[in-house]
Amino acid sequence: MTMNKIEKKDIPALALGAALLGSGGGGTPTYEPLMLSALIDQFGPIPVVTTESLTAEDCVLPIAYMGAPSVSIEKLPNGREYEIIRQNVETFLGKKPSVLISAEIGGSNAFTALLLSHRLQLPVLDADLIGRAFPQLEMATPNLFGISASPAFIADSLGKSALLQAPDAATIELMARHMTIACGSSAAIALYLMSGTEAKTSVVAGSLSRACMLGDLILYAQAQGLRAPEYLATKTDARIIATGSIRNIQTQIIDGFTVGTASIEGDQNVTVSYKNEFLLARTEHTICAATPDIIALLDEETGIPIQTDSLAYGLRVALVTIPAPAIWKTKKGLELTGPHAFGF
Amino acid sequence: MNNKSSRSIIGIDIGGTNTDSVVLSLQPLSQEVLFTAKTTTSSDIISGIEKALATIVQKAPINAHDVCALFISSTHAINAILEAKNLHTVGIIRLAQNNPAILPGTGWNEHLKQALKLSVETVAGGYEIDGRVMAPINKQEVINATKRLLDKGAESIAIMGVFSPLYPEQERMVKDLIISRFGHIPLTCSYEMGSIGFIERENATILNSALKKCIADGFKQISDCCNAKGFSCPFYVVQNNGSTITLEQARAFPILLLAAGQTNSCNGAALLSGYRDCIIIDIGGTSTDIGLVKNGLTRRMLGNSLIAGIPLAISMPNLCSLAIGGGSIITKTPFDTHVGPESVGAALFEKAVFNGGELLTLTDIALHSGLFTELPTTSKFAISKKEALVIMEQTVQRIAHAVERFATLEKDLPLVFVGGGAALFPTPVLQKYFPQRLVVKPDHADVANAFGAACALVSGTIDETISLTEQDRVITELCERAKQKAVDNGACPKTVSIVDLAIMPYAYTAQPIARARICAAGRLKL
């Protein structure tokens, strides 16, 4: 089924599905669903287009908010950031963006393009650049297809802005991170600008519909009184690794990342390691799941995803894994986002 | 019962339907229940308390001047929000140079939004997370904004600054400015309302301002009324986490009472039963609340709560509520019979059939079935005794289903039945539907909430931003200060311990800092 718009009724499912695809990171969509709902009340549903409908003339603008989730829930955006970015794109590149795409489907950024659609009068592509959440800007599929992250554009709600150029995406990440801190640790970014033709092959297509579909399954299970994680496992390629209670949380904030481990005590004892996202799940003897596959902790009953920044002792959870988009399982993909890339 | 015990404490729970009271004698290790009473909550709540206190003065074996403390829990605050009644209208001043796109009250139910007549003014101000000022306060701009809000009919003001929990200076300055210019309008600063999270904190700030009407007024009357009856002891009010705050704190921060009634209900039931791990089933006049107590603590909701659809950073007990209570109205259709969801509430004795009224309630059904015999009746009921028995069994079955779904994983925990409506169901009948579990109905189960209030721990809270460079030393020091605060509030030093400790580190700051919220509590000092 092709999705051609996002309506108010789709929002709860999208929020749940995006949190699930966040693999524990990306920030829990909290205010974004509220804001989107208010926007749809005022201006109507958000137009959505598919990658098939793109043409060579299209200029695709991938966008995301960057920074600490604890900042973005306090210093709220007002939308002006992206008006500045669009103006800078037009001034410096002489291009007019024609389609928006959320750079990251996992977590709150799933909503970014949707929230800006009315303000910028642009439709949203049913796709993203990751298929989940990752902590760094170079971890995006266009990087595997030779599409440059430069020039990248950054702006904040107080009117600060910059254009970044660098030979590789990892350097853009480093520069953007510093710029973001200068902007009060929360900023809007646009990067990997590409043509419609390029987008057809280098984005993860169907991400929005996938998030909605996963969220719908969780909501359905809740309404039917079924255990949502089990229901997900029967209806999708999700697999339950373990169920039990969260014990032994060891979290530190290192360079702005939430880093640590938590153990799940139950039918078998599993330890999950995370850096913003859950990256590795292992028992004493074996590795049960590893990045780039999605690893999520879901409330054992409701299936509500529990992110790395809201782990709490004693919560009863199901540890679930969902295969990552195939592109991440290639040699190049694994180099960028496999366990080695995170120092495991 | 002329043996007038020298020292005692009183617990009063003001519910939506009933006001319960209990008098406990104070012994070093145990509390003996000396007296209990149940009165109906009047539409004007203070007269319900007056009635309760009058009954105690008349009938309880104590002297008013021997009472060393009075504990009050109530569902005032949450009911005012749910019914959108008795609230101040609120004007909001946002100190936010970033000018958030989302407006105050987004997602609220329209009814409440209209009752509060929310209006907002955004002025220059706010901080970055690292402490840089986004924009300085312009005094004239604040004065003009306040004037516009008051002109639009705001009775109270909510001051909401970006990153104020870390940097409260601007909010304090604006508060002083407004008071010096406009006199004492009810005001709430958001930095006192919670942590980082603009929307939840703004919601709490708005509701706190709005609630000052019923809580500040209500509690002012309570103290006058107690004094008039000869009670000169200190008052304590049960707050969200089940411990107590002072009357002054309750009046300044009524938001702290939103979850108090529910938490207190679970605590009281668990204490009465003597179990530290149990499932609580509180059957009241209108609803049945099922809660879980583990290791003496009520299971709470994951993450933030929704109250009347409003996201708030307040941890609420995780309860399952059914619209079943002693006052539930029975409706018969050609196909079946429904219990609830409507209830006669406090008007049971005026409206129910057993006392000559016209509405068939669950209490009537219980009496007619013969399962409940504690009220006299000579009325004729429109259904057969057999039908009444079937309705009773179906009702227990509904409760049983809800319990099993609520606590699927706690298969062996005992069930503690409390509340005024619990008497309708004899223990053997209940036991039949829970063959795997122990069913307990403790003595004084009908006044469990008041008992919970009387046993509430006296607390002290510290809420500060700390540097994490010397984390251990700083936290130990703060814990000591929280304990001292609890002692200052009336807790016995030997019994004080830390009951809540939250350290919330902030990412991306130049110095590693965190917000620490620490609550210490202990038993009342005798």
Interface residues (C-beta under 8 A of the other chain):
Chain A: T30 Y31 L34 M35 S37 A38 G67 A68 P69 S70 V71 I73 E74 K75 L76 P77 N78 G79 R80 D156 S157 L158 T180 I181 G184 S185 G225 I253 G256 F257 T258 D299 E301 I304 I306 S310 A312 L315 R316
Chain B: Q97 N98 N99 P100 A101 I102 L103 T106 G107 G126 E128 I129 D130 R132 M134 V162 F163 I196 G197 F198 I199 L302 G303 N304 P311 R405 T408 L409 P505 Y506 A507 Y508 P512
